[in-house]
Amino acid sequence: MAILAAMQAAAIRLVGKKPTVFFGANGALEIEFCDLLNEVAADIAASHDWQALTRIYTLTADGTSSEYPFPSDYDRQLLKSNVQDPENWIYGYRHVPDINEFSYIQNRGFQLFPGIWTIYGGNMQFTPPPRAGQSAYYPYVSKNWAQASGGTSKAAFDADTDAFLLPERLLTLGLIWRWRDNKNLDYTGDQEAFVKAIDEYSARDGGSRIYRSGVRRSLPNTVTAFPWALGGSN
């Protein structure tokens, strides 16, 4: 279904009007909707590691470089995104998120098999440099959540015939509360409906949820603190 239907549904609920064209139209409502639509879609895409936006990229090393660019549609890593070595069925590349630890290992020439990786400078960094022909593959979230009528994916809507790769009902609900917010109108119930819909759709999707509310958080690779005083009784 094209995004036109999602925008029309929002317009009907807001102003009782059903425009036939949005992109390219000169009306204030149509211009506002086109501007808000991409913002709403970007928020929806960022709220969850959606399966529909998850891709796998494979890079092939040249034997000398230690850094490699991301694919052109790269947006972010998954919450859990391992870099695998297809030639090794036991070990993958170890992730070192702390750049200080990464540079410490790199500068001292430690050889952790098959290697370690981190991200800085807008590229994926490896140490030691993978040998020529060696591959590494990893999942990522694509920034291309829009799709042209011809099937080409892209990072923003620019035509009424475009489609959304995620549930288009979320666009309608998001437009409603964002438009009311822009007009300084009460949008409390509308925002709640939007958030509730994201929760429902993401619960049925297998990806990792990014935004969390009302739950106890814990960080990976951490241990819960001992809940009593240490060093003797009080």
N, C-alpha and C positions, 0 to 999 in steps of 0.2 A: 504494500500500500504506500502511495506517495505521501510526502509530508503535507501536501495540500489539505488532505482530509483532517489531519491533526490540527492544523491552523484554523480551518473552518469550524471545527467543533469548539475550539476555544473562543472564537469570535462570536459564535451563536450564544454561548453561555454568558459572555461578558457584555455584549452590546446588542444582541438580537439581530446580528447581521451576518450574512454568509458571502463574503467576497469570492469571486471566481478566480482572481489572480492576486498574488501577494508580491512575489519578486518581480520588480519592474513597474509595479503600481505606484501612484503618487499620493494615495490617501495616507493620512496620518496613522491610522490604525495598521495598515498594511506595512508601512515603513517601520513602525515600532515592533511589529511582530517579527519581521525579518531580522531586525537587530537582536531581539531577545532570543530568538529561536536557537541561534548558534551558541549563545551563552548557556541556555538551558541544556542543550545537547552535550556540551562539554562537561557540565556538572554531573550529568547522568553517567557519562563515560568514566568520569573520575571516581565515582562513588563505589565502584566494584571492579574486580578483575573479571570482567564478563568473558564467558567462553567464546562468544561471537567475535570478540576483538582480540583473542589470544592467537598468536602466531608463533612459529618456530623458525629460527634463523640459524643457518649453518655457515660458518666462516672457514676459509682454508688459508692456512698460514703460508707466508713466503719464505720462512726460514731465518729472517733477519729482524723483522719488525716485532716490537713488543706491544704495540697498540693498534687497535683496529676500529674503524667507524661502525656505527650502528646502521641497521637497514633504514632506508629513507622514510619509512612510515613509523619508525620507532617512537613510542611515547614514554614508556617506563618499563621497568622490570616488574614481574609479578612479586607479590609479597614473599613468595617462596619460588625463587628462580635459580635453579642449579645450572651450571655450565658443565656439559658432559663431554667426555672424550670417547668417540665412537669406537676407538681401537682398544679401549680398556673397559672390560665389563665389571671391574671391581671398583676402581677409583675414578672420580671425576675431578675437575679442577676445584680447588678449595677457594671459597670466597673469603677475602680479607677486607671487610668494609672500612677499617681504620687505615687511612692513608699513611700514618706514621708507622704502623706495623708492617704495611706492605713495603714501604721504602726501606725499612730496616732489613727485611728478608732479602729484598732485591739487591741492596748495596753490599751485603755480606756474601752474596752468591750461594745462599742455601738452595739446595735442589730438592724441593718437595714435589713428589711425583703425582701426576704429570706436570703440575704447576699450580700457581695461584692466580687469582684475578681480582680486580677491583675496577671502579669507575672513577675517573677524574679527567678533566680537560675535554669533556664531551665525547670521550672514547672509552672502549673497553681495554684495560691494561692487563698484560700477562707478564709473569716472570716464572721461570726463564722463558725467553721467546720460543714459541712453538716451532718445531723443526719444519722444514719445507714440506708442503703437502699434508701436514697434520691438520685435522679438522676439530672444531669445537662447535657445539650447538646448544642453544638455550631458548626458552620460551620468553616472550615479551608481550606487552599490550600495545596494539596498534593505535595510532592517533587517527586513523581513517575510519570514523564512525558513520560517515555519509557515503551514499552510493548514487551515482548518476544513473539516469534511465538506461544507459547502455551497459551498465554493469561495472563501470570503473569506480573504485573506491577513492574517497577524498576526505580532507580534514575539515570541511565546512560545507554548509548548504548554500547554493546560489541559484537554485531553480525550483519551481513548484513541483516538478516531476521527480526530484530527488527522493530517495528513500533513506530511512534510518535503519541501521543494522541492529538496533535495540528496540524494545517495545515502544511503538509510537504513541501509545496512550500516555506514556510518561511525558512526551512533548506537550500534549494538550494540558495536562495537569500543571506542568511546570510553567507554561505560558500564562495560565490563568493567574497563578499567585505572583509571578514576576511582574506582570502587567499591572495588577492591583497595587503591588508594592511601589512601582514607578509612579503611580497616580496618588500615592499617600493614602490609599484606601485600606480598610481592614482586610487582611489576607490570612488571618490566623488559621481558619478552617481549611483554606485552600492549600496552604503550605503543609499542614498536617496530612491532607489527602495525598499530596505529592510524595512526602517522605514515607507514608504508609505503603504506597504503591511500589516505591523503590524497594522497600523491605520485602514485600511479597514476591516481586519478580526476582530479586537477588537470592531469596531463600530457595527458589526453584532452580537457580543457576548454580553450576558447580564451582565457580570461581571464588576467589577470596574477597571478602567484603572489606572495603577500605575504611568507611566511616562506621564508628561504633558508638552507641549511646545507651547508657543505663546498664552497662555490663562491666565486670571487673576485668581489667586488662593485665596481661602479663607479656613480658618480652621474651623472644626466643633465647634459648641457651642461658636462662637465668633460673635461680632457685628461690623459692619462696622464703622470705626471712623467717627466722625462728621467732615465734610469737611471744616468748617470755624473756624476762631479763636474764642476762648471763652473769656468771661470776659469783654465784651464791644466792642464798635466799634473802628475802627482805624481812 
